[in-house]
Amino acid sequence: MTKILFFAWVLYFPMNHPLYSKTYEEKISCSGSLIDDLKQGYWKCTYKNGQTLREGAYLHGKRHGYWKFYHQNGILAADGYYKVGEETGIWNVYNEKGKLLFSREEGLWGTDGPEITCSGSITGDKKEGLWTCFYDNGNKLQEGGYFGGKRDGYWRMFHHNGVLAAEGTYQGGQEVGKWKIYDEDGHLIMERYD
């Protein structure tokens, strides 16, 4: 038996919900729809040079569905899915030439196969405080804090070789502010703003 899934996006902008556009610090320009002051539907942000920075949909002000992020040269930098503002499934991160650097699944950064160990506190059934995870080779995979079971505060993720892969801040389980992504040699390859 073969299943065929069909998805259709229908975007409309009623007169009382106009298309919205804003430029941030003269570097990034974003446009999309606001409904009751919340981002809704397809949004796209571009660099000053006109290349796409990120694109995807919002649902009630939170990222939802498939999202793509790009380097300033227009090459895909990262892609994955959000479910009501939280990353879900497999996320891929690429270098400026389009080569896959690493993948992570449901917030845990890693590769297929290695055993991962984590240490931290659980209050009730929720992660709290500082958590650190390690690859099977003993190198750190990630470290950061949880509040109410959601990532919160400054986080760092590492490549399997121990080199910093990404760093940035979470607030209530969502990436906020400036995030830096590094290749396996530790060179900064992307900065993105959420």
Secondary structure, DSSP 8 states (H G I E B T S, - for coil): --------------TTS-EEEEEETTTEEEEEEEETTEEEEEEEEEETTS-EEEEEEEETTEEEEEEEEE-TTS-EEEEEEEETTEEEEEEEEE-TTS-EEEEEETTEEE-SS---EEEEEEETTEEEEEEEEE-TTS-EEEEEEEETTEEEEEEEEE-TTS-EEEEEEEETTEEEEEEEEE-TTS-EEEEEE-
